[in-house]
Amino acid sequence: MPPMIDRRRLLMSLGAVSSGASALGADGVFVERAEWARAFADHGAVGSIVVLDERSGSAGAWAYDQQRARRRTSPASTFKIPHSLFALDAGVLADEFQRIAWDGVKRPIDAWNADQDLRSAMRNSVVWVYERFAAQIGMRREAAYLRTLGYGNALTGGAAPFWVEGDLAISCVEQLGFLQRLYRNQLPFEVEHQRLVKDVMVTEAGRSWILRGKTGWNGSIGRWVGWVEWPTGPVFFAIAIDTPARQADLPKREAIARAVLVSLGALPEAR
């Protein structure tokens, strides 16, 4: 059974790809910010970050190690963003309230060993929930969704899960294009589904801003992608770092990205 995507929404999405690409600057070129090397050095990390600031009066497209930021690697759990849309569109998930029954298998993260809903599955990055979605959706439909979105290399082969250990790969620059389209409800999915996924992406908020994001890790590369919403516009970001110390390195992805966003006035300084 093919994905439940109609032609009208697909054409709207393809139009959004063009507008998103132009928003990234001529030929998708980012201005290199060599000074952001300090944020990586301060945390003893190697990686890259791209930021697209669409706030009025401060718009710009910036990067640290732009060449690396264009290299495709596993999206890991950042794929839970589009994967949630797939599950909603395919009808294997009705809404954010649907109970997803735990199978009773003990896993190393305590929060995973319980029934879930979409909000908890996203917040706690519950892998088994999305493995179940993948089984219910089927690889044929998964591949069709990926091709329709133009999500990275759109591959579902290799080891399972394909978005962590397998062949699926996407660059930080491509992540920004996807996030732009989601922010504007321009993906080829029902608008209410896009709004729901954005709602469960909320990480924190202040009086005049909202941070939405998702982390990911495949064992060797840690990611964090998302955006900060301000009254004057959004600031999109995507970071990927090497994690030779494995879990011990994971806090660095958010710490570095936050330092960069604070330097741009896109996040308030921590109190």
Phi and psi restraints in degrees (value plus and minus 20) as a CYANA .aco file:
   2 PRO   PHI     -94.7   -54.7
   2 PRO   PSI     142.9   182.9
   3 PRO   PHI     -78.3   -38.3
   3 PRO   PSI     130.4   170.4
   4 MET   PHI    -105.1   -65.1
   4 MET   PSI      42.6    82.6
   5 ILE   PHI    -137.9   -97.9
   5 ILE   PSI     103.2   143.2
   6 ASP   PHI    -108.6   -68.6
   6 ASP   PSI     143.8   183.8
   7 ARG   PHI     -83.4   -43.4
   7 ARG   PSI     -58.6   -18.6
   8 ARG   PHI     -80.7   -40.7
   8 ARG   PSI     -66.2   -26.2
   9 ARG   PHI     -87.2   -47.2
   9 ARG   PSI     -54.3   -14.3
  10 LEU   PHI     -85.0   -45.0
  10 LEU   PSI     -63.5   -23.5
  11 LEU   PHI     -84.7   -44.7
  11 LEU   PSI     -57.7   -17.7
  12 MET   PHI     -81.3   -41.3
  12 MET   PSI     -61.5   -21.5
  13 SER   PHI     -85.3   -45.3
  13 SER   PSI     -61.9   -21.9
  14 LEU   PHI     -83.7   -43.7
  14 LEU   PSI     -55.7   -15.7
  15 GLY   PHI     -85.1   -45.1
  15 GLY   PSI     -56.1   -16.1
  16 ALA   PHI     -87.4   -47.4
  16 ALA   PSI     -50.0   -10.0
  17 VAL   PHI     -81.1   -41.1
  17 VAL   PSI     -63.6   -23.6
  18 SER   PHI     -84.9   -44.9
  18 SER   PSI     -65.6   -25.6
  19 SER   PHI     -86.9   -46.9
  19 SER   PSI     -55.8   -15.8
  20 GLY   PHI     -85.3   -45.3
  20 GLY   PSI     -59.8   -19.8
  21 ALA   PHI     -84.4   -44.4
  21 ALA   PSI     -60.0   -20.0
  22 SER   PHI     -88.7   -48.7
  22 SER   PSI     -50.9   -10.9
  23 ALA   PHI     -86.9   -46.9
  23 ALA   PSI     -41.6    -1.6
  24 LEU   PHI     -98.0   -58.0
  24 LEU   PSI     -24.2    15.8
  25 GLY   PHI      86.7   126.7
  25 GLY   PSI     148.2   188.2
  26 ALA   PHI     -77.1   -37.1
  26 ALA   PSI     103.3   143.3
  27 ASP   PHI      38.5    78.5
  27 ASP   PSI       3.4    43.4
  28 GLY   PHI      45.2    85.2
  28 GLY   PSI       7.0    47.0
  29 VAL   PHI    -103.7   -63.7
  29 VAL   PSI     115.1   155.1
  30 PHE   PHI    -126.7   -86.7
  30 PHE   PSI     129.0   169.0
  31 VAL   PHI     -99.9   -59.9
  31 VAL   PSI     106.0   146.0
  32 GLU   PHI     -92.8   -52.8
  32 GLU   PSI     110.5   150.5
  33 ARG   PHI    -131.6   -91.6
  33 ARG   PSI      65.2   105.2
  34 ALA   PHI     -79.7   -39.7
  34 ALA   PSI     -49.0    -9.0
  35 GLU   PHI     -87.3   -47.3
  35 GLU   PSI     -37.7     2.3
  36 TRP   PHI     -91.6   -51.6
  36 TRP   PSI     -30.7     9.3
  37 ALA   PHI     -76.9   -36.9
  37 ALA   PSI     -50.2   -10.2
  38 ARG   PHI     -81.6   -41.6
  38 ARG   PSI     -59.4   -19.4
  39 ALA   PHI     -83.4   -43.4
  39 ALA   PSI     -59.5   -19.5
  40 PHE   PHI     -89.3   -49.3
  40 PHE   PSI     -63.6   -23.6
  41 ALA   PHI     -83.5   -43.5
  41 ALA   PSI     -59.6   -19.6
  42 ASP   PHI     -80.0   -40.0
  42 ASP   PSI     -47.2    -7.2
  43 HIS   PHI    -128.6   -88.6
  43 HIS   PSI     -12.1    27.9
  44 GLY   PHI      41.3    81.3
  44 GLY   PSI      22.6    62.6
  45 ALA   PHI    -145.9  -105.9
  45 ALA   PSI     133.9   173.9
  46 VAL   PHI    -137.5   -97.5
  46 VAL   PSI     109.7   149.7
  47 GLY   PHI     156.5   196.5
  47 GLY   PSI    -182.0  -142.0
  48 SER   PHI    -164.5  -124.5
  48 SER   PSI     138.3   178.3
  49 ILE   PHI    -165.8  -125.8
  49 ILE   PSI     123.8   163.8
  50 VAL   PHI    -146.2  -106.2
  50 VAL   PSI     123.0   163.0
  51 VAL   PHI    -155.2  -115.2
  51 VAL   PSI     113.0   153.0
  52 LEU   PHI    -140.6  -100.6
  52 LEU   PSI      89.3   129.3
  53 ASP   PHI    -118.9   -78.9
  53 ASP   PSI      94.4   134.4
  54 GLU   PHI    -127.8   -87.8
  54 GLU   PSI      -4.7    35.3
  55 ARG   PHI     -90.4   -50.4
  55 ARG   PSI     119.8   159.8
  56 SER   PHI     -83.6   -43.6
  56 SER   PSI     112.5   152.5
  57 GLY   PHI      70.7   110.7
  57 GLY   PSI     -30.3     9.7
  58 SER   PHI    -161.9  -121.9
  58 SER   PSI      -0.2    39.8
  59 ALA   PHI     -82.0   -42.0
  59 ALA   PSI     123.4   163.4
  60 GLY   PHI    -199.7  -159.7
  60 GLY   PSI     140.0   180.0
  61 ALA   PHI    -142.3  -102.3
  61 ALA   PSI      95.7   135.7
  62 TRP   PHI    -149.5  -109.5
  62 TRP   PSI     136.4   176.4
  63 ALA   PHI    -170.8  -130.8
  63 ALA   PSI     133.4   173.4
  64 TYR   PHI    -138.0   -98.0
  64 TYR   PSI     104.3   144.3
  65 ASP   PHI      38.3    78.3
  65 ASP   PSI      44.9    84.9
  66 GLN   PHI     -78.5   -38.5
  66 GLN   PSI     -55.8   -15.8
  67 GLN   PHI     -81.2   -41.2
  67 GLN   PSI     -65.6   -25.6
  68 ARG   PHI     -86.2   -46.2
  68 ARG   PSI     -56.2   -16.2
  69 ALA   PHI     -84.9   -44.9
  69 ALA   PSI     -35.8     4.2
  70 ARG   PHI    -115.6   -75.6
  70 ARG   PSI     -20.9    19.1
  71 ARG   PHI    -105.8   -65.8
  71 ARG   PSI     111.8   151.8
  72 ARG   PHI    -102.4   -62.4
  72 ARG   PSI     111.8   151.8
  73 THR   PHI    -160.0  -120.0
  73 THR   PSI     154.0   194.0
  74 SER   PHI     -77.0   -37.0
  74 SER   PSI     112.6   152.6
  75 PRO   PHI     -93.7   -53.7
  75 PRO   PSI     -40.3    -0.3
  76 ALA   PHI      29.8    69.8
  76 ALA   PSI    -156.3  -116.3
  77 SER   PHI     -95.9   -55.9
  77 SER   PSI     -25.3    14.7
  78 THR   PHI     -85.1   -45.1
  78 THR   PSI     -39.0     1.0
  79 PHE   PHI     -88.5   -48.5
  79 PHE   PSI     -33.8     6.2
  80 LYS   PHI     -81.8   -41.8
  80 LYS   PSI     -41.6    -1.6
  81 ILE   PHI     -85.9   -45.9
  81 ILE   PSI     -82.3   -42.3
  82 PRO   PHI     -86.8   -46.8
  82 PRO   PSI     -50.7   -10.7
  83 HIS   PHI     -83.5   -43.5
  83 HIS   PSI     -54.4   -14.4
  84 SER   PHI     -83.7   -43.7
  84 SER   PSI     -59.3   -19.3
  85 LEU   PHI     -83.8   -43.8
  85 LEU   PSI     -60.7   -20.7
  86 PHE   PHI     -80.3   -40.3
  86 PHE   PSI     -66.0   -26.0
  87 ALA   PHI     -83.1   -43.1
  87 ALA   PSI     -61.7   -21.7
  88 LEU   PHI     -86.4   -46.4
  88 LEU   PSI     -63.3   -23.3
  89 ASP   PHI     -87.2   -47.2
  89 ASP   PSI     -58.2   -18.2
  90 ALA   PHI     -97.0   -57.0
  90 ALA   PSI     -31.3     8.7
  91 GLY   PHI      64.5   104.5
  91 GLY   PSI     -11.0    29.0
  92 VAL   PHI    -102.2   -62.2
  92 VAL   PSI     -31.5     8.5
  93 LEU   PHI    -153.7  -113.7
  93 LEU   PSI     107.0   147.0
  94 ALA   PHI    -104.8   -64.8
  94 ALA   PSI     -63.8   -23.8
  95 ASP   PHI    -187.5  -147.5
  95 ASP   PSI    -192.7  -152.7
  96 GLU   PHI     -95.3   -55.3
  96 GLU   PSI     -29.3    10.7
  97 PHE   PHI    -117.4   -77.4
  97 PHE   PSI     -34.2     5.8
  98 GLN   PHI     -78.9   -38.9
  98 GLN   PSI     109.6   149.6
  99 ARG   PHI     -99.8   -59.8
  99 ARG   PSI     110.9   150.9
 100 ILE   PHI    -130.2   -90.2
 100 ILE   PSI      87.2   127.2
 101 ALA   PHI     -90.5   -50.5
 101 ALA   PSI     110.3   150.3
 102 TRP   PHI     -86.2   -46.2
 102 TRP   PSI     120.9   160.9
 103 ASP   PHI    -105.8   -65.8
 103 ASP   PSI     -19.0    21.0
 104 GLY   PHI      65.6   105.6
 104 GLY   PSI     -23.4    16.6
 105 VAL   PHI     -99.8   -59.8
 105 VAL   PSI     104.2   144.2
 106 LYS   PHI     -93.7   -53.7
 106 LYS   PSI     109.0   149.0
 107 ARG   PHI    -141.5  -101.5
 107 ARG   PSI     143.3   183.3
 108 PRO   PHI     -89.1   -49.1
 108 PRO   PSI     -35.1     4.9
 109 ILE   PHI    -124.9   -84.9
 109 ILE   PSI      99.0   139.0
 110 ASP   PHI     -76.1   -36.1
 110 ASP   PSI     -59.6   -19.6
 111 ALA   PHI     -83.6   -43.6
 111 ALA   PSI     -39.3     0.7
 112 TRP   PHI     -99.6   -59.6
 112 TRP   PSI     -38.2     1.8
 113 ASN   PHI    -111.6   -71.6
 113 ASN   PSI      38.5    78.5
 114 ALA   PHI    -186.3  -146.3
 114 ALA   PSI     144.7   184.7
 115 ASP   PHI     -80.3   -40.3
 115 ASP   PSI     132.2   172.2
 116 GLN   PHI    -148.9  -108.9
 116 GLN   PSI     146.2   186.2
 117 ASP   PHI    -151.4  -111.4
 117 ASP   PSI    -198.6  -158.6
 118 LEU   PHI     -81.2   -41.2
 118 LEU   PSI     -60.3   -20.3
 119 ARG   PHI     -85.2   -45.2
 119 ARG   PSI     -65.5   -25.5
 120 SER   PHI     -90.5   -50.5
 120 SER   PSI     -55.2   -15.2
 121 ALA   PHI     -85.1   -45.1
 121 ALA   PSI     -56.1   -16.1
 122 MET   PHI     -95.2   -55.2
 122 MET   PSI     -66.3   -26.3
 123 ARG   PHI     -81.6   -41.6
 123 ARG   PSI     -62.3   -22.3
 124 ASN   PHI    -117.7   -77.7
 124 ASN   PSI     -15.4    24.6
 125 SER   PHI      30.2    70.2
 125 SER   PSI      36.2    76.2
 126 VAL   PHI    -100.6   -60.6
 126 VAL   PSI      83.8   123.8
 127 VAL   PHI     -83.1   -43.1
 127 VAL   PSI     -61.2   -21.2
 128 TRP   PHI     -83.6   -43.6
 128 TRP   PSI     -48.8    -8.8
 129 VAL   PHI     -82.7   -42.7
 129 VAL   PSI     -65.2   -25.2
 130 TYR   PHI     -97.4   -57.4
 130 TYR   PSI     -46.6    -6.6
 131 GLU   PHI     -84.7   -44.7
 131 GLU   PSI     -58.1   -18.1
 132 ARG   PHI     -86.9   -46.9
 132 ARG   PSI     -63.5   -23.5
 133 PHE   PHI     -75.9   -35.9
 133 PHE   PSI     -66.0   -26.0
 134 ALA   PHI     -80.3   -40.3
 134 ALA   PSI     -61.9   -21.9
 135 ALA   PHI     -84.6   -44.6
 135 ALA   PSI     -58.9   -18.9
 136 GLN   PHI     -95.0   -55.0
 136 GLN   PSI     -55.8   -15.8
 137 ILE   PHI     -92.2   -52.2
 137 ILE   PSI     -62.5   -22.5
 138 GLY   PHI      71.7   111.7
 138 GLY   PSI     126.6   166.6
 139 MET   PHI     -85.9   -45.9
 139 MET   PSI     -51.8   -11.8
 140 ARG   PHI     -83.4   -43.4
 140 ARG   PSI     -66.0   -26.0
 141 ARG   PHI     -91.1   -51.1
 141 ARG   PSI     -57.1   -17.1
 142 GLU   PHI     -76.4   -36.4
 142 GLU   PSI     -68.2   -28.2
 143 ALA   PHI     -83.1   -43.1
 143 ALA   PSI     -58.8   -18.8
 144 ALA   PHI     -85.8   -45.8
 144 ALA   PSI     -62.5   -22.5
 145 TYR   PHI     -79.6   -39.6
 145 TYR   PSI     -66.1   -26.1
 146 LEU   PHI     -81.6   -41.6
 146 LEU   PSI     -62.9   -22.9
 147 ARG   PHI     -85.4   -45.4
 147 ARG   PSI     -60.4   -20.4
 148 THR   PHI     -82.5   -42.5
 148 THR   PSI     -60.8   -20.8
 149 LEU   PHI     -93.8   -53.8
 149 LEU   PSI     -44.4    -4.4
 150 GLY   PHI      46.0    86.0
 150 GLY   PSI      20.9    60.9
 151 TYR   PHI    -104.8   -64.8
 151 TYR   PSI      83.1   123.1
 152 GLY   PHI      35.6    75.6
 152 GLY   PSI    -153.2  -113.2
 153 ASN   PHI    -107.3   -67.3
 153 ASN   PSI     -24.4    15.6
 154 ALA   PHI      38.6    78.6
 154 ALA   PSI       9.5    49.5
 155 LEU   PHI    -117.9   -77.9
 155 LEU   PSI     120.9   160.9
 156 THR   PHI    -137.9   -97.9
 156 THR   PSI     -10.0    30.0
 157 GLY   PHI    -104.3   -64.3
 157 GLY   PSI    -190.5  -150.5
 158 GLY   PHI      60.7   100.7
 158 GLY   PSI    -183.9  -143.9
 159 ALA   PHI     -87.2   -47.2
 159 ALA   PSI     136.4   176.4
 160 ALA   PHI    -116.4   -76.4
 160 ALA   PSI     126.9   166.9
 161 PRO   PHI     -93.2   -53.2
 161 PRO   PSI     122.6   162.6
 162 PHE   PHI     -83.7   -43.7
 162 PHE   PSI     -41.4    -1.4
 163 TRP   PHI    -108.5   -68.5
 163 TRP   PSI     -25.8    14.2
 164 VAL   PHI    -135.4   -95.4
 164 VAL   PSI     -82.0   -42.0
 165 GLU   PHI    -116.8   -76.8
 165 GLU   PSI     -34.0     6.0
 166 GLY   PHI    -111.8   -71.8
 166 GLY   PSI    -171.2  -131.2
 167 ASP   PHI    -110.8   -70.8
 167 ASP   PSI     -32.9     7.1
 168 LEU   PHI     -82.6   -42.6
 168 LEU   PSI     112.4   152.4
 169 ALA   PHI    -167.6  -127.6
 169 ALA   PSI     126.2   166.2
 170 ILE   PHI    -171.0  -131.0
 170 ILE   PSI     128.3   168.3
 171 SER   PHI    -111.4   -71.4
 171 SER   PSI     144.7   184.7
 172 CYS   PHI     -82.1   -42.1
 172 CYS   PSI     -59.4   -19.4
 173 VAL   PHI     -82.4   -42.4
 173 VAL   PSI     -64.0   -24.0
 174 GLU   PHI     -84.8   -44.8
 174 GLU   PSI     -54.5   -14.5
 175 GLN   PHI     -78.9   -38.9
 175 GLN   PSI     -61.0   -21.0
 176 LEU   PHI     -81.6   -41.6
 176 LEU   PSI     -63.0   -23.0
 177 GLY   PHI     -80.5   -40.5
 177 GLY   PSI     -61.6   -21.6
 178 PHE   PHI     -83.4   -43.4
 178 PHE   PSI     -65.2   -25.2
 179 LEU   PHI     -84.4   -44.4
 179 LEU   PSI     -57.8   -17.8
 180 GLN   PHI     -77.7   -37.7
 180 GLN   PSI     -66.2   -26.2
 181 ARG   PHI     -86.4   -46.4
 181 ARG   PSI     -58.6   -18.6
 182 LEU   PHI     -84.2   -44.2
 182 LEU   PSI     -65.4   -25.4
 183 TYR   PHI     -74.1   -34.1
 183 TYR   PSI     -59.2   -19.2
 184 ARG   PHI    -111.9   -71.9
 184 ARG   PSI     -11.8    28.2
 185 ASN   PHI      36.6    76.6
 185 ASN   PSI      18.0    58.0
 186 GLN   PHI    -126.0   -86.0
 186 GLN   PSI     -10.6    29.4
 187 LEU   PHI     -99.0   -59.0
 187 LEU   PSI     137.9   177.9
 188 PRO   PHI     -98.9   -58.9
 188 PRO   PSI      33.8    73.8
 189 PHE   PHI    -157.0  -117.0
 189 PHE   PSI     142.1   182.1
 190 GLU   PHI     -76.0   -36.0
 190 GLU   PSI     119.0   159.0
 191 VAL   PHI     -78.9   -38.9
 191 VAL   PSI     -57.8   -17.8
 192 GLU   PHI     -85.6   -45.6
 192 GLU   PSI     -51.3   -11.3
 193 HIS   PHI     -90.2   -50.2
 193 HIS   PSI     -60.1   -20.1
 194 GLN   PHI     -84.7   -44.7
 194 GLN   PSI     -61.4   -21.4
 195 ARG   PHI     -84.6   -44.6
 195 ARG   PSI     -58.6   -18.6
 196 LEU   PHI     -84.3   -44.3
 196 LEU   PSI     -66.3   -26.3
 197 VAL   PHI     -82.6   -42.6
 197 VAL   PSI     -60.7   -20.7
 198 LYS   PHI     -82.5   -42.5
 198 LYS   PSI     -55.4   -15.4
 199 ASP   PHI     -85.2   -45.2
 199 ASP   PSI     -61.6   -21.6
 200 VAL   PHI     -99.7   -59.7
 200 VAL   PSI     -25.5    14.5
 201 MET   PHI    -105.2   -65.2
 201 MET   PSI     -29.4    10.6
 202 VAL   PHI     -80.5   -40.5
 202 VAL   PSI     106.4   146.4
 203 THR   PHI    -121.8   -81.8
 203 THR   PSI     -65.0   -25.0
 204 GLU   PHI    -183.1  -143.1
 204 GLU   PSI     150.8   190.8
 205 ALA   PHI    -176.6  -136.6
 205 ALA   PSI     134.1   174.1
 206 GLY   PHI    -139.8   -99.8
 206 GLY   PSI    -187.7  -147.7
 207 ARG   PHI     -86.0   -46.0
 207 ARG   PSI     -50.4   -10.4
 208 SER   PHI    -147.6  -107.6
 208 SER   PSI      -7.9    32.1
 209 TRP   PHI    -167.7  -127.7
 209 TRP   PSI     135.5   175.5
 210 ILE   PHI    -154.5  -114.5
 210 ILE   PSI     110.4   150.4
 211 LEU   PHI    -123.8   -83.8
 211 LEU   PSI     102.7   142.7
 212 ARG   PHI    -139.8   -99.8
 212 ARG   PSI     114.1   154.1
 213 GLY   PHI    -187.9  -147.9
 213 GLY   PSI     153.5   193.5
 214 LYS   PHI    -170.8  -130.8
 214 LYS   PSI     113.5   153.5
 215 THR   PHI    -109.7   -69.7
 215 THR   PSI     146.7   186.7
 216 GLY   PHI    -178.3  -138.3
 216 GLY   PSI     132.2   172.2
 217 TRP   PHI    -176.8  -136.8
 217 TRP   PSI     110.6   150.6
 218 ASN   PHI    -131.2   -91.2
 218 ASN   PSI      -6.4    33.6
 219 GLY   PHI      83.7   123.7
 219 GLY   PSI     -47.5    -7.5
 220 SER   PHI    -145.2  -105.2
 220 SER   PSI     -43.3    -3.3
 221 ILE   PHI    -150.4  -110.4
 221 ILE   PSI     109.4   149.4
 222 GLY   PHI    -124.4   -84.4
 222 GLY   PSI     116.0   156.0
 223 ARG   PHI    -143.8  -103.8
 223 ARG   PSI     136.9   176.9
 224 TRP   PHI    -169.4  -129.4
 224 TRP   PSI     107.4   147.4
 225 VAL   PHI    -153.7  -113.7
 225 VAL   PSI     132.9   172.9
 226 GLY   PHI     141.3   181.3
 226 GLY   PSI    -176.0  -136.0
 227 TRP   PHI    -177.5  -137.5
 227 TRP   PSI     141.0   181.0
 228 VAL   PHI    -133.3   -93.3
 228 VAL   PSI     104.3   144.3
 229 GLU   PHI    -114.1   -74.1
 229 GLU   PSI     109.0   149.0
 230 TRP   PHI    -144.5  -104.5
 230 TRP   PSI     140.3   180.3
 231 PRO   PHI     -77.2   -37.2
 231 PRO   PSI     -47.0    -7.0
 232 THR   PHI    -111.8   -71.8
 232 THR   PSI     -23.0    17.0
 233 GLY   PHI     119.5   159.5
 233 GLY   PSI     151.1   191.1
 234 PRO   PHI    -110.9   -70.9
 234 PRO   PSI     138.6   178.6
 235 VAL   PHI    -145.7  -105.7
 235 VAL   PSI      89.4   129.4
 236 PHE   PHI    -109.9   -69.9
 236 PHE   PSI     129.5   169.5
 237 PHE   PHI    -168.7  -128.7
 237 PHE   PSI     133.7   173.7
 238 ALA   PHI    -171.5  -131.5
 238 ALA   PSI     105.7   145.7
 239 ILE   PHI    -147.1  -107.1
 239 ILE   PSI     125.7   165.7
 240 ALA   PHI    -159.3  -119.3
 240 ALA   PSI     110.3   150.3
 241 ILE   PHI    -150.1  -110.1
 241 ILE   PSI     133.5   173.5
 242 ASP   PHI     -92.4   -52.4
 242 ASP   PSI     125.9   165.9
 243 THR   PHI    -148.9  -108.9
 243 THR   PSI      46.0    86.0
 244 PRO   PHI     -82.9   -42.9
 244 PRO   PSI     -47.5    -7.5
 245 ALA   PHI    -111.4   -71.4
 245 ALA   PSI      -8.3    31.7
 246 ARG   PHI      36.5    76.5
 246 ARG   PSI    -147.2  -107.2
 247 GLN   PHI     -76.0   -36.0
 247 GLN   PSI     -51.2   -11.2
 248 ALA   PHI     -83.7   -43.7
 248 ALA   PSI     -44.1    -4.1
 249 ASP   PHI    -107.0   -67.0
 249 ASP   PSI     -35.5     4.5
 250 LEU   PHI     -80.7   -40.7
 250 LEU   PSI     -58.5   -18.5
 251 PRO   PHI     -81.5   -41.5
 251 PRO   PSI     -39.3     0.7
 252 LYS   PHI     -86.4   -46.4
 252 LYS   PSI     -52.1   -12.1
 253 ARG   PHI     -82.7   -42.7
 253 ARG   PSI     -64.5   -24.5
 254 GLU   PHI     -93.3   -53.3
 254 GLU   PSI     -59.1   -19.1
 255 ALA   PHI     -81.1   -41.1
 255 ALA   PSI     -63.1   -23.1
 256 ILE   PHI     -87.4   -47.4
 256 ILE   PSI     -67.8   -27.8
 257 ALA   PHI     -81.5   -41.5
 257 ALA   PSI     -60.6   -20.6
 258 ARG   PHI     -83.6   -43.6
 258 ARG   PSI     -60.4   -20.4
 259 ALA   PHI     -80.6   -40.6
 259 ALA   PSI     -62.0   -22.0
 260 VAL   PHI     -85.7   -45.7
 260 VAL   PSI     -66.1   -26.1
 261 LEU   PHI     -84.4   -44.4
 261 LEU   PSI     -59.1   -19.1
 262 VAL   PHI     -82.4   -42.4
 262 VAL   PSI     -60.2   -20.2
 263 SER   PHI     -82.9   -42.9
 263 SER   PSI     -44.6    -4.6
 264 LEU   PHI    -113.5   -73.5
 264 LEU   PSI     -22.8    17.2
 265 GLY   PHI      52.9    92.9
 265 GLY   PSI      -2.2    37.8
 266 ALA   PHI    -108.2   -68.2
 266 ALA   PSI     -34.9     5.1
 267 LEU   PHI    -158.2  -118.2
 267 LEU   PSI     124.8   164.8
 268 PRO   PHI     -90.9   -50.9
 268 PRO   PSI     133.7   173.7
 269 GLU   PHI     -86.4   -46.4
 269 GLU   PSI     123.4   163.4
 270 ALA   PHI     -83.1   -43.1
 270 ALA   PSI     121.1   161.1
